Structure formats: C-alpha cells, structure tokens
Amino acid sequence: MEPAAMTGLDALMDAAWPPVEREESGGWVLRAAAGVTQRANSVWPREPGPDSGDQLALLRAARLWYRNRRLPLIFQVFEDPRVERLSALLDAEGFTRQSETLVLVRDGAIDSPDDAGEVEISAGPSAEWLRLWWGVDGRGDDSELAVARGILEGCPSLYALVRDDGGQPAAVGRLALPGGAGARGGLYCMATRPDVRRRGYAARILRALLRAGDARALAGYWLLVTVANAGARELYAREGSDLVRRVHLDYFRSGASAAITASYQATPQGFAQRGISADTALELIALSVRLADEARREYLSETPSPGPCWLPDRSDLMAHTSRTGRNTAATTASAERSFWSSTGRESRRWWMPERTFLRVRRCRPCRKRRPC
C-alpha cells in the first residue's frame, strides 16, 4: 500500500478506536484512556515532522503529557518512508519495538458460504458480547471494562455474536464503520471462547461481518493481527486459500488443462522482508501447489468422464465470459495475487499486510514500563 493510502487508513483506524482524551501537538496526536488498551493510550505521529530537532521537541512534550497521566509513552508507528527519521530518533532515545502487528486489508464483495443466519448482528455491544470479549482479551476489572465500552461505542459499529450448540456465546467480533458507505470498515475484537476454538465459530463471525459491511456498501476492510497470534493469522490465510481453491476449480470447469499457481515469484527471501520465516515461506509456496491440486481432484471427482483436457482459445474464453459475466482467467490471477499478499503486492480480494509496531519507553532506573 502506498504511503498516501496508508495515511488515510491511519485516520480511519484512529476514528475506529477513539481514546477518552486526545490532544494535538505539532502534528502528533496524543491519546489516553486510563491505560485501557495500548492503541487508545499511544502517540499517533500523523505528521512525523520535517527534521530531528522538531521531533525531539515534540518527544519531550509527549513525555511530559503522559507522565502527568502516569502512563507509559507508547508510539504507534507504521513502517514507511515517512517515519524513517522518527524511527531513528526513537532508537537513539532507547525505545524498543513491541507488539509487532500486521495491518491487513481487502476489498469488499465477499465470495464465501452464506452462514450469516447463525450469527446475531446488532448495532451495540450486548452484555453477553462484552462478557465474552472482555473475558478473552480484557485486562482489568469493571472500571476498565466501562472505559473499554466507551471506546467501542465512540465509533458507529456492528457487533456479531455466534452461539454454540448449547446456546452459549461462543465467539464475537466488531466491525467499525468510521467512514460510512463508500469507505473501509475495520474488524476488531475477534474473540473465541477458549474451550470451543477451532470449530469454525471465528470464521462465521468474520464472514457475517463482511457480508453486513457489503450490504452497507463499504469499499473494503482492514484488521490488525499481532505477528505472534498464529491462530488468527491461520484463520485469515485459510479464508483466503478457500477463495483460491474455488477459482482454480472454476478455471477447470471452464475447460482449462492446467492451473497456474502464480507463486513462481514468491521466494523465502521475499517473505523474509515481510517478517515471515523461511519454513513458513516454504509451507506457503507448497500450499499454492496443493490448492491447485485439490481443485483438480475435485473437478475430476465431479466429472466422471472428463475426456482429454484442453486449453480454451480466446474465443472460448470470451464465450464463457459472456455467459457467466466473469473473466475466469482474470479472476484467477486476481485471487492468486491476493493470496500471496504477504509479498507486499496490492491486494484486490484478500488481506495485504503492512507492518506497524508499538514503541514503549522504559524507565531507565528500574526498566519498568510505567514511570516510577
């Protein structure tokens, strides 16, 4: 994503998770919410500053502002050329990187099974919704929960809840709508009860919120997932791989004799630049081939006498396009580019990661994260 587009997304994310208190300081936005969640208690350097001298003055002012509130000084910084000078200053001042997070984006128009009827959608967080979310992700007692609720209700949102077979809340999620129709929506608070994980509840929440956003004409979506949260990253990758498999199958049904995985440009070195290990990179590259093979096997199983495979010429492809209203080859290429979004290319269908991290100032005498 280009820096200009990332700036617009910065503003949407700020509006989607509003702090209790905020103050403008020379292009920096100082945010505080009694220490409830790091995002609502961090500096957003909306305009990083033209030179190190100005940035140092802003940093000193930010230190005093947070010290007066007895809060640690945290920066939410995106890795792009705009903040290179600021990052160097924070390194020199002894800040450390923490809570490394991926920002994932996708366009609208979901193409997945419609199981949203099993998911309850509301315009506000119910007591059950809050209890489950806070029980999984919360930090603190009822007073902190009250602050968190104020953050949630500070932005128009949709709240999703799905129940288990016994009728108890199993998973929840939130779709923030800071820009309304035509803008992007943000997915937050994805939480599943620990004893019912890996049963598909989170996927139902995700799909239901995306469908609800599509119904409100959202242009696309974003979400934030920490690099350490392997389960969540697997969920979003699995949703994307289902799309790739279905498009491969559509390609075979249109008469193709081969599938192109488009992973020949993916390398462990390229994945490493996005913070992905060599082992994981090799697994992803192998997955691209496995998805094509699964689609091929499904096509052969549903076609008892497929006959010799053949590759349609341009007239056949155009005829298929006129019948179905879609260009299968173009759709296939789009889906595969989107699945390999971890290489940093623009995504049209699924999540494209950009990196952000939180920098925390530690107290020099005792190395604690809060001032002494």
C-alpha positions in Angstrom: 0.0 0.0 0.0 1.3 3.4 -0.9 2.2 5.9 1.9 -0.7 8.2 0.9 -3.2 5.4 1.1 -1.7 4.3 4.4 -2.2 7.8 5.8 -5.9 7.6 5.0 -6.1 4.2 6.7 -4.3 5.7 9.7 -7.1 8.2 10.2 -9.8 5.6 9.9 -8.1 3.4 12.5 -7.8 6.4 14.8 -11.5 7.0 14.5 -12.4 3.4 14.9 -10.7 3.1 18.3 -11.2 6.6 19.9 -9.5 7.4 23.1 -11.1 9.1 26.1 -8.7 12.0 25.9 -6.8 13.4 22.9 -4.6 16.4 22.2 -2.9 17.7 19.1 0.8 18.5 19.4 2.6 19.8 16.3 1.1 17.1 14.0 1.2 14.4 16.6 -2.0 13.1 18.2 -1.6 12.2 21.9 -4.2 9.7 23.1 -5.1 8.4 26.5 -7.8 6.2 28.0 -6.8 5.5 31.6 -4.4 2.8 30.3 -7.1 0.7 28.8 -5.6 -0.9 25.5 -2.4 0.3 24.0 -4.0 1.7 20.9 -6.0 4.2 22.9 -3.0 5.2 25.0 -0.4 5.9 22.4 1.0 8.6 20.2 -0.1 8.7 16.6 2.6 10.7 14.7 0.2 11.8 12.0 2.8 14.2 10.7 6.1 12.9 11.9 7.9 16.2 11.5 10.4 17.7 9.0 13.6 17.3 11.0 15.0 15.6 14.1 15.1 18.9 16.0 11.4 19.4 15.8 10.7 15.8 16.5 12.9 15.9 19.7 10.9 18.9 21.0 7.6 17.1 20.3 9.0 14.0 22.0 9.8 16.0 25.1 6.3 17.4 25.2 4.8 14.0 24.7 6.9 12.6 27.6 5.5 15.3 30.0 1.9 14.8 28.8 2.0 11.1 29.5 4.0 11.5 32.7 1.2 13.8 34.1 -1.3 10.9 33.5 1.1 8.3 34.9 1.1 6.4 31.6 3.9 4.9 29.6 5.0 6.7 26.5 4.0 4.5 23.5 4.2 5.3 19.8 2.1 3.6 17.2 4.3 3.8 14.1 3.9 2.4 10.6 6.9 1.2 8.7 7.1 3.5 5.7 9.5 6.2 4.5 7.6 9.0 6.2 8.7 7.8 9.7 12.3 6.8 9.0 13.8 9.8 10.7 11.4 9.4 13.7 12.3 5.7 14.0 15.9 6.6 14.1 15.2 9.2 16.9 13.2 6.6 18.9 16.1 4.1 18.6 18.5 6.7 19.8 16.3 7.6 22.7 16.2 4.0 24.0 12.7 3.0 22.8 12.1 -0.7 22.0 9.9 -2.4 19.5 6.9 -4.3 21.0 3.6 -5.7 19.9 4.6 -6.1 16.2 1.3 -6.1 14.3 0.2 -6.7 10.7 -2.4 -4.4 9.2 -4.4 -6.5 6.7 -6.8 -5.0 4.1 -9.1 -6.4 1.4 -11.8 -5.0 -1.0 -15.5 -5.6 -0.5 -17.8 -8.2 -2.1 -17.3 -11.4 -0.1 -17.5 -14.7 -2.0 -17.9 -17.5 0.6 -20.6 -19.7 2.1 -23.6 -17.8 3.4 -23.9 -18.9 7.0 -24.6 -15.5 8.4 -28.1 -16.6 9.5 -26.5 -18.3 12.5 -24.8 -15.1 13.6 -26.5 -12.4 15.6 -25.8 -8.8 14.4 -26.6 -5.8 16.5 -25.7 -2.1 16.5 -24.4 -2.1 20.1 -22.5 -4.5 22.3 -24.8 -6.6 24.5 -23.9 -7.7 28.0 -23.2 -11.2 26.6 -21.0 -9.8 23.9 -19.0 -7.7 26.3 -18.6 -10.5 28.8 -17.1 -12.9 26.2 -14.8 -10.3 24.6 -13.5 -9.0 27.9 -13.1 -12.5 29.3 -10.8 -13.4 26.4 -9.0 -10.1 25.6 -9.7 -7.8 28.6 -7.2 -6.5 31.1 -8.8 -5.2 34.3 -11.9 -5.0 36.4 -15.4 -3.5 35.8 -14.0 0.1 35.8 -11.6 -0.8 33.0 -14.4 -2.6 31.1 -16.5 0.6 31.4 -13.7 2.6 29.7 -13.4 -0.1 27.0 -17.1 0.1 26.4 -16.8 3.8 25.9 -14.1 3.3 23.3 -16.2 0.8 21.4 -19.3 3.0 21.4 -17.3 6.0 20.4 -17.5 4.9 16.8 -20.6 3.6 14.9 -20.1 -0.2 14.7 -21.8 -3.6 14.1 -21.4 -6.3 16.7 -21.5 -10.0 15.8 -22.1 -13.0 18.2 -22.5 -16.7 17.4 -23.6 -19.3 19.9 -22.5 -22.9 20.4 -24.8 -25.9 20.3 -25.8 -25.3 23.9 -26.9 -21.7 23.2 -24.0 -20.1 25.0 -21.9 -17.3 23.3 -19.0 -18.9 21.5 -17.4 -16.1 19.5 -17.7 -12.3 18.9 -16.4 -9.7 16.6 -16.9 -6.0 15.8 -17.0 -4.1 12.5 -16.2 -0.4 13.0 -17.8 2.0 10.5 -15.9 5.2 10.9 -16.3 6.5 7.3 -19.8 5.1 6.5 -20.8 3.9 3.0 -18.0 4.1 0.4 -15.2 3.9 3.0 -13.4 1.0 4.6 -14.6 -0.7 7.7 -12.4 -2.1 10.5 -12.6 -5.6 12.0 -11.8 -5.6 15.8 -12.4 -7.6 18.9 -12.3 -11.0 17.2 -12.5 -13.3 20.2 -13.5 -17.0 20.7 -14.2 -18.8 24.0 -11.1 -21.0 24.6 -13.0 -24.2 25.0 -14.7 -24.0 21.6 -11.8 -22.9 19.4 -11.0 -24.4 16.1 -14.7 -25.3 15.4 -15.4 -22.6 12.8 -17.0 -20.0 15.0 -14.5 -17.3 14.3 -14.8 -17.9 10.5 -18.6 -17.5 10.8 -18.2 -14.2 12.7 -15.7 -13.0 10.0 -17.9 -13.8 7.1 -21.1 -12.4 8.8 -19.4 -9.1 9.4 -18.0 -8.9 5.9 -21.5 -9.6 4.5 -23.0 -7.0 6.7 -20.4 -4.5 5.5 -21.1 -5.3 1.9 -24.8 -4.7 2.5 -23.8 -1.2 3.7 -21.7 -0.6 0.5 -18.3 -0.5 2.3 -15.4 -0.2 -0.1 -13.3 -2.7 1.8 -12.0 -3.7 5.2 -8.9 -3.7 7.4 -8.0 -5.6 10.5 -5.0 -5.8 12.8 -3.4 -9.0 14.0 -0.3 -9.4 16.0 2.6 -11.4 14.4 2.6 -13.7 17.4 -1.1 -14.6 17.0 -0.6 -17.7 14.8 -4.2 -18.9 15.2 -5.7 -15.6 13.9 -3.2 -15.5 11.0 -4.1 -19.0 10.1 -7.8 -18.1 10.1 -7.3 -15.3 7.6 -5.0 -17.3 5.4 -7.5 -20.2 5.4 -10.3 -17.9 4.3 -8.1 -16.6 1.5 -7.0 -20.1 0.4 -10.6 -21.2 0.1 -11.1 -18.4 -2.5 -8.0 -19.5 -4.4 -9.2 -23.1 -4.5 -12.7 -22.2 -5.7 -11.3 -20.0 -8.5 -8.9 -22.8 -9.6 -12.0 -25.1 -9.8 -13.9 -22.5 -11.8 -11.0 -22.4 -14.2 -11.0 -26.2 -14.7 -14.8 -26.2 -15.2 -14.4 -23.6 -18.0 -12.1 -26.1 -19.8 -8.6 -25.3 -18.7 -6.0 -28.1 -19.0 -3.6 -26.6 -16.4 -3.7 -24.3 -13.4 -1.1 -21.6 -12.8 -0.3 -21.0 -9.1 1.5 -17.6 -9.8 3.8 -18.5 -6.9 6.9 -18.7 -9.1 7.8 -15.1 -8.0 7.5 -16.0 -4.3 10.8 -16.7 -2.5 11.9 -17.2 1.1 14.0 -14.1 0.7 10.9 -12.1 -0.3 8.9 -13.4 2.6 11.7 -12.7 5.0 11.4 -9.0 4.1 7.8 -9.2 5.5 8.9 -10.9 8.7 7.9 -14.4 7.7 10.3 -17.3 8.5 11.9 -19.5 5.8 10.0 -22.6 7.0 6.6 -20.7 6.8 7.5 -19.3 3.4 8.2 -22.8 2.0 4.9 -24.0 3.5 3.0 -21.2 1.8 4.7 -21.8 -1.6 3.9 -25.5 -1.3 0.3 -24.6 -0.3 -0.2 -22.8 -3.6 0.5 -26.0 -5.5 -1.6 -28.1 -3.1 -4.6 -25.8 -3.6 -4.4 -26.2 -7.4 -4.1 -30.0 -7.0 -7.1 -30.1 -4.6 -9.2 -28.2 -7.2 -8.0 -30.5 -9.9 -9.0 -33.6 -7.9 -12.4 -32.1 -7.1 -13.0 -31.4 -10.7 -12.1 -34.9 -11.7 -14.3 -36.4 -9.0 -17.4 -34.4 -10.1 -16.8 -35.2 -13.8 -16.9 -39.0 -14.3 -15.8 -38.8 -18.0 -13.9 -35.6 -18.3 -12.3 -36.6 -21.6 -9.0 -35.1 -22.7 -8.2 -31.8 -21.1 -7.8 -28.9 -23.4 -7.0 -25.2 -23.1 -9.7 -22.9 -24.5 -8.7 -20.4 -27.2 -9.6 -16.8 -26.8 -13.0 -17.2 -28.5 -13.9 -19.9 -26.0 -12.8 -17.8 -23.1 -14.8 -14.8 -24.3 -17.9 -17.0 -24.8 -17.5 -18.2 -21.2 -17.2 -14.6 -20.1 -20.3 -13.5 -21.9 -22.3 -16.5 -20.4 -21.2 -16.0 -16.8 -20.4 -12.3 -16.7 -16.8 -13.0 -15.4 -13.4 -13.4 -16.9 -12.2 -16.6 -15.3 -8.5 -16.1 -16.2 -8.5 -12.6 -14.8 -10.3 -13.7 -11.7 -7.8 -16.5 -11.1 -4.9 -14.1 -11.4 -6.5 -11.6 -9.1 -7.3 -14.2 -6.4 -3.7 -15.6 -6.5 -2.2 -12.1 -6.3 -4.4 -11.6 -3.3 -3.5 -14.8 -1.6 0.2 -14.0 -2.0 -0.4 -10.6 -0.4 2.4 -11.4 2.1 4.8 -10.5 -0.7 3.6 -6.9 -0.4 1.7 -6.5 -3.6 -1.6 -4.6 -3.8 -4.5 -6.9 -2.9 -7.8 -6.9 -4.6 -9.5 -9.7 -2.9 -7.9 -10.6 0.4 -5.6 -9.4 3.1 -2.5 -7.4 2.3 -0.1 -6.9 5.2 1.7 -3.7 6.1 3.8 -3.6 9.3 3.3 -1.5 12.3 4.7 -1.7 15.8 4.4 -0.1 19.2 7.4 1.5 20.8 7.4 1.7 24.6 9.6 3.9 26.7 11.1 2.1 29.7 12.0 3.8 32.9 15.8 3.8 32.9 16.4 3.2 36.7 14.2 0.2 37.1 13.4 -0.8 33.4 9.7 -0.9 34.2 7.2 0.1 31.5 5.5 2.7 33.8 7.2 5.7 35.3 8.4 5.2 38.9 
